[in-house]
Amino acid sequence: CASVALNRIEEATRQADDVATALLAFSRKAEPPSGAVDLASLAVGMTQLLRYILPPPIELTVEAPTEAWVRGDAVQLQQAILNLAVNARDAMPLGGSATITVRRATRDEAEGDAEDNPEWLLVIDDTGEGMTPDVVDRMFEPFFTTRASDDGSGLGLAIVDRVVRDHGGWIDVSTCPGVGSTFTIGLPAQPAPTAPPVDEPGAGGSLVLVAHPVRFVRELICGALASEGCRTRCVSTIEEVGDCFAGGLPSVDLAVIEAELLQSANLPVPPTVPVIVTGEAATEVDLGGRADVIAAEEPLSLEALTESVAGMLQRAPVAS
């Protein structure tokens, strides 16, 4: 319906605004990114937003393995993907196809020794107008653009180039007028991080159980809560939520659960644990009239969620 479509557009706009805001902070950073990012999960998690940037008659395909861990900053890599998506869209005014692929680099593709320095590739391919050699020579220059002055800043590809270099990676472009363009980004691979064990009772702040079906979103929520001093445990299904409590998970003070997980299941959370339900269907979920459950308003920002969590934790006694 129209209201759902508007909510999704609002959410996509909010995500884009969050990325732009974070980019301003990134531009002032001096140290290279050092976090762990699952590039595959990040790309798949952006699919909905990318469909707004690449609307019909453009066909969008996102292909990624289960995991593709690189060292970096998720917001900066998001910005690079968004800028390349916008570049692809502008090259296909009459429609076409865009494919975003995450895959392991082959021996011939990787820089240096592929065995000693494995890499993940992020490939953005479009069937657009392509570029001439003179444009290719200048495409990463700040403020260089082939569009009308009011259609672009000329910073999109320059930002992509900076993000890639700051991540210790490389970028290659294959293009031909009338055929399309393929941007290939190589990023150093790193082992998947070891999931931290759940803190023991009394080891620190409140323990928040986060349940969301999308890994990238789970990681964002858990990261935001951790920055506020909370301990977190992340799961992806409602069955895992039940298992946590059935298995005696200690000191759970609050649960944050995505509404989709509750559509066909009862809430397996003890009445002593308050719950925040997120997602577009949060207000539609029947929670049996529990007074300790609230529905988070949409569109939901991480800032609003952390404030809601802090407010509920202040009202509820911390488990021991």
Summary of the structure (lengths in Angstrom):
residues: 320
radius of gyration: 21.7
end to end distance: 45.4
largest distance: 66.5
contacts: 961
relative contact order: 0.11
helix: 36%
strand: 22%
